[in-house]
Amino acid sequence: MATEATEAAERRILLEARAEAVDRLQRFVELRMSTIESTLAEQRAQRRAQSEAARAAAARLEQLRAQRSEYEKDLEENRALLGRAEVAEAEIRTRLDAAMVTLRTELDVEPEVAEAAECPDLPEGVTATERARELQRELRAMGPINPLALQEHEELSQRHDFLEGQLHDVRQSRRELSKVIKAVNEEIVKVFAAAFADVSENFTHLFETLFPGGSGSLRLTDPSDLLNTGIEIDAKPSGKNVKKLSLLSGGERSLTALAYLFAVFRSRPSPFYVMDEVEAALDDVNLHRFLDLVQEFRSSAQLMIVSHQKRTMEAADVLYGVSMEPGGSSKVVTERASEVVDVR
């Protein structure tokens, strides 16, 4: 028991010593913590102050850089102005030297005398520089002195008189030609009006012949201008209420065209006529009417018709054909209607 009491007393003493050491250590730590916090606060304040100083220094640096850029720009502009001023000064010196040389060589006057001379009278509102430029332009316009000017003037006068005579002849010829053109136009109008009247009358008659019960006529698109007018055909077959050719059938259009063609033939006869398959689109009835027209004209003229219609060929006096031989060459064949009849 005594041993345990002794051990317990020793542990108590050890624990008390440890507790006292912990208390001292805690007070030391608290003291150091307060010192550290105070130092940290001071460091933070210094840091903030340094950051603000750094920002202010950076702003000041940017401001100084901007000022430097402006100063450099102004310096470059001043250098450019200085360079232009030097060039202008050199040009002025060159012009001044040239003017002095001109005064001495061309005008035989010293620059001091010319400078001291009085300025001549100038028009109102015109400066001496402007007047000098005007005089220089006039001198350049005059050009150099031409010793052959009188001779050239005489030659040009003769040339001018010759051209005036030619121009007068051209104008006279133009007036005469205008009269001829007017007379020709009047004759054309007269002949065309007469021909149109005849063709129109014959077309109406032939259309009624080719289209029994129908009516057809010719009309001018611009009766007031016979030199530039066109001709339109009004065709109205029996039983149809249309007048435009585009609304007619192919055979009707062909027969209408034949009526117009034969109207021209009847109005202005010719020794012979050539037609190429004009009746190809006609049916038997209309073909018979076409052949009647051909029969009417064959007594006073020769008609040559290119055709594939059997009835047209039967109405012909002479038939001409082209055949291909076995050797590849073509051959013209001629048959007269009388000979055909005799053979039969």
C-alpha positions in Angstrom: 0.0 0.0 0.0 2.8 2.4 0.8 4.3 1.7 -2.6 1.1 2.5 -4.4 0.7 5.7 -2.4 4.2 6.6 -3.2 3.6 5.9 -7.0 0.4 7.8 -6.9 2.1 10.8 -5.3 4.9 10.7 -7.8 2.3 10.6 -10.7 0.4 13.4 -9.2 3.6 15.4 -9.0 4.5 14.5 -12.6 1.0 15.4 -13.8 1.0 18.7 -11.9 4.4 19.5 -13.4 3.1 18.6 -16.9 0.0 20.7 -16.3 2.1 23.6 -15.2 4.3 23.1 -18.3 1.2 23.0 -20.5 -0.1 26.2 -18.9 3.2 28.0 -19.5 3.3 26.6 -23.0 -0.3 27.8 -23.7 0.5 31.3 -22.3 3.6 31.4 -24.5 1.7 30.3 -27.5 -1.1 32.9 -26.8 1.6 35.6 -26.4 3.3 34.5 -29.6 -0.1 34.3 -31.4 -1.0 37.9 -30.4 2.5 39.0 -31.5 2.1 37.2 -34.8 -1.4 38.6 -35.4 -0.2 42.1 -34.6 2.8 41.6 -37.0 0.5 40.0 -39.6 -1.9 43.0 -39.4 1.0 45.3 -39.8 2.3 43.3 -42.8 -1.1 43.3 -44.4 -1.4 47.0 -44.0 2.0 47.4 -45.5 1.0 45.1 -48.3 -2.1 47.1 -49.0 -0.1 50.3 -48.9 2.5 48.8 -51.3 -0.3 47.5 -53.7 -1.8 51.0 -53.8 1.6 52.5 -54.4 2.2 50.0 -57.1 -1.1 50.7 -58.8 -0.4 54.4 -58.5 3.0 53.9 -60.0 1.6 51.8 -62.8 -1.0 54.4 -63.6 1.7 57.1 -63.5 3.8 54.9 -65.8 0.9 54.5 -68.3 0.4 58.2 -68.2 4.0 58.9 -68.8 4.0 56.4 -71.7 1.0 58.1 -73.3 2.7 61.4 -72.9 5.9 60.0 -74.4 3.9 58.6 -77.4 2.3 62.1 -77.9 5.7 63.7 -77.6 7.1 61.3 -80.1 4.2 61.9 -82.5 4.6 65.6 -82.2 8.3 65.2 -82.7 7.7 63.2 -85.9 5.2 65.8 -87.2 7.7 68.6 -86.4 10.4 66.7 -88.2 8.1 66.2 -91.2 7.3 69.9 -91.1 10.9 70.8 -90.9 11.7 68.5 -93.8 8.9 70.1 -95.9 10.1 73.5 -94.9 13.6 72.7 -95.9 12.4 71.4 -99.3 10.2 74.5 -99.8 13.2 76.7 -98.8 15.4 74.9 -101.4 12.7 75.3 -104.1 12.3 78.9 -103.3 16.1 79.4 -103.5 16.2 77.6 -106.8 13.3 79.7 -108.2 15.0 82.8 -106.9 18.3 81.9 -108.5 16.5 81.0 -111.8 14.6 84.4 -111.6 17.9 86.2 -111.1 19.4 84.4 -114.0 16.4 85.2 -116.2 16.6 88.9 -115.2 20.2 89.1 -116.1 20.2 87.0 -119.3 16.8 87.7 -120.9 15.9 91.1 -119.5 19.4 92.5 -118.9 18.4 93.9 -115.5 20.0 93.4 -112.2 17.8 91.9 -109.5 18.3 95.1 -107.3 17.0 97.3 -110.1 14.1 95.1 -110.8 13.2 94.9 -107.2 13.3 98.7 -106.9 11.1 99.2 -110.0 7.5 100.4 -109.6 4.7 97.9 -110.1 2.7 98.5 -113.2 -1.0 99.2 -113.1 -3.0 96.1 -112.4 -6.7 95.4 -113.1 -8.9 95.7 -110.1 -8.9 92.5 -108.0 -5.9 91.0 -109.7 -2.6 90.5 -107.9 0.8 90.9 -109.4 1.4 87.2 -109.3 -1.8 86.4 -111.0 -1.1 89.1 -113.7 2.3 87.6 -114.3 0.9 84.1 -114.7 -1.7 85.4 -117.1 1.0 87.1 -119.2 3.0 83.9 -119.2 0.0 81.9 -120.4 -0.5 84.4 -123.2 3.1 84.2 -124.2 3.0 80.3 -124.2 -0.2 80.5 -126.3 1.5 82.7 -128.8 4.3 80.2 -129.2 7.6 81.0 -130.9 7.9 83.5 -133.6 7.2 81.9 -137.1 9.0 83.7 -139.9 6.9 81.8 -142.4 3.6 82.9 -140.9 2.6 85.2 -143.8 3.3 82.5 -146.4 1.4 79.9 -144.4 -1.5 82.4 -143.9 -1.8 82.8 -147.7 -1.7 79.1 -148.3 -4.3 78.5 -145.6 -6.5 81.3 -147.1 -6.3 79.6 -150.5 -7.1 76.3 -148.9 -10.0 77.9 -147.0 -11.4 79.4 -150.3 -11.1 76.0 -152.0 -12.9 74.2 -149.1 -15.6 76.9 -149.1 -16.2 76.3 -152.8 -16.4 72.5 -152.2 -18.7 73.0 -149.3 -21.0 75.2 -151.4 -21.0 72.5 -154.1 -21.9 69.9 -151.5 -24.7 72.0 -150.1 -26.0 72.6 -153.6 -25.8 68.9 -154.4 -27.6 68.1 -151.2 -30.4 70.5 -152.0 -30.8 68.9 -155.5 -30.6 65.4 -154.0 -33.3 66.3 -151.5 -35.5 67.5 -154.4 -34.8 64.2 -156.2 -35.5 62.2 -153.1 -38.7 64.1 -152.6 -39.8 63.5 -156.1 -38.9 59.8 -155.9 -40.8 59.5 -152.7 -43.8 61.1 -154.2 -43.6 58.8 -157.2 -43.2 55.8 -154.9 -46.2 56.9 -152.9 -48.2 57.4 -156.1 -47.2 54.0 -157.6 -47.6 52.2 -154.3 -51.1 53.7 -153.7 -52.2 52.7 -157.2 -50.7 49.2 -156.9 -52.2 48.7 -153.5 -55.6 49.8 -154.7 -55.4 47.3 -157.7 -54.0 44.5 -155.5 -56.6 45.1 -152.8 -59.5 45.0 -155.4 -58.1 41.8 -157.0 -57.5 40.2 -153.7 -61.0 40.7 -152.6 -62.3 39.3 -155.8 -59.9 36.3 -155.8 -60.6 35.6 -152.1 -64.3 35.4 -152.8 -63.5 33.1 -155.7 -61.3 30.8 -153.7 -63.5 31.0 -150.6 -67.1 31.1 -151.9 -69.3 32.9 -149.3 -66.2 34.3 -147.6 -64.7 37.8 -147.5 -61.1 39.1 -147.6 -59.5 42.5 -147.7 -56.2 44.2 -147.5 -55.6 47.2 -145.2 -52.7 49.5 -144.4 -51.3 49.7 -140.9 -50.4 53.4 -141.3 -52.4 55.0 -144.2 -50.9 58.4 -143.3 -47.3 57.2 -144.1 -47.3 55.1 -147.2 -43.5 55.0 -147.3 -43.3 53.1 -144.0 -46.7 51.5 -143.7 -47.2 47.7 -143.5 -50.0 45.6 -145.0 -52.3 43.4 -143.0 -54.6 40.7 -144.5 -58.1 40.2 -143.2 -59.5 36.8 -144.2 -62.9 35.5 -143.2 -63.8 32.2 -144.8 -67.4 31.2 -145.0 -68.7 29.8 -141.7 -65.9 31.2 -139.6 -66.0 34.3 -137.5 -62.2 35.0 -137.5 -60.1 37.4 -139.5 -56.5 36.7 -138.4 -54.4 34.4 -140.5 -53.0 32.8 -137.3 -56.4 31.4 -136.5 -57.0 29.7 -139.8 -56.0 26.2 -140.8 -52.9 25.4 -142.8 -54.8 25.0 -146.0 -56.8 28.2 -145.5 -53.6 30.1 -144.8 -52.0 28.7 -148.0 -55.1 29.5 -150.1 -55.2 33.1 -148.6 -51.5 33.5 -149.5 -52.2 32.3 -153.0 -55.1 34.8 -153.3 -52.7 37.6 -152.4 -50.0 36.3 -154.7 -52.3 36.0 -157.7 -53.8 39.4 -156.9 -50.3 40.8 -157.3 -49.9 38.8 -160.5 -53.2 40.1 -161.9 -52.4 43.7 -160.9 -48.9 43.8 -162.3 -48.6 41.0 -164.9 -45.3 39.3 -165.6 -44.1 37.1 -168.6 -43.5 34.1 -166.3 -44.0 33.0 -162.7 -42.2 30.5 -160.5 -43.9 28.8 -157.5 -42.5 26.1 -155.3 -45.0 23.7 -153.7 -47.5 26.4 -153.0 -50.4 23.9 -153.1 -48.8 21.3 -150.8 -51.3 21.9 -147.9 -54.5 22.1 -150.1 -57.2 19.5 -150.1 -58.9 18.3 -153.3 -61.5 21.1 -153.4 -59.1 23.9 -152.8 -56.6 22.4 -155.2 -59.2 22.4 -157.9 -59.8 26.1 -157.2 -56.0 26.8 -157.4 -55.7 24.9 -160.7 -58.6 27.1 -162.1 -56.5 30.2 -161.2 -53.5 28.6 -162.9 -55.6 27.9 -166.0 -56.6 31.6 -166.1 -53.0 32.8 -166.0 -51.5 30.2 -168.4 -53.0 31.9 -171.4 -51.0 35.1 -170.9 -47.9 34.0 -169.1 -45.6 31.0 -168.4 -45.9 29.3 -165.0 -43.3 27.0 -163.5 -44.6 25.1 -160.5 -42.6 22.8 -158.4 -45.1 20.2 -157.1 -45.7 16.7 -155.8 -49.4 16.8 -156.5 -50.6 14.5 -159.2 -53.5 16.7 -160.3 -51.1 19.7 -160.6 -48.8 17.6 -162.8 -51.7 16.5 -164.9 -52.6 20.1 -165.6 -49.0 20.9 -166.8 -48.0 21.2 -170.5 -44.4 20.0 -169.8 -43.1 17.9 -166.9 -39.5 18.1 -165.8 -38.1 15.6 -163.4 -34.8 14.6 -161.9 -33.9 10.9 -161.4 -30.9 9.3 -159.8 -29.1 6.8 -162.1 -27.5 3.6 -160.6 -24.1 5.1 -161.0 -24.9 8.0 -158.6 -25.4 10.7 -161.2 -28.6 12.6 -161.6 -30.5 12.8 -164.9 -33.2 15.3 -166.0 -36.3 13.8 -167.6 -38.6 15.8 -169.7 -42.1 14.8 -170.8 -44.6 16.8 -172.8 -48.3 16.3 -172.2 -48.9 15.8 -176.0 -46.3 13.1 -176.1 -47.8 11.4 -173.2 -51.2 11.4 -174.9 -49.6 10.1 -178.1 -48.0 7.2 -176.2 -51.2 6.3 -174.7 
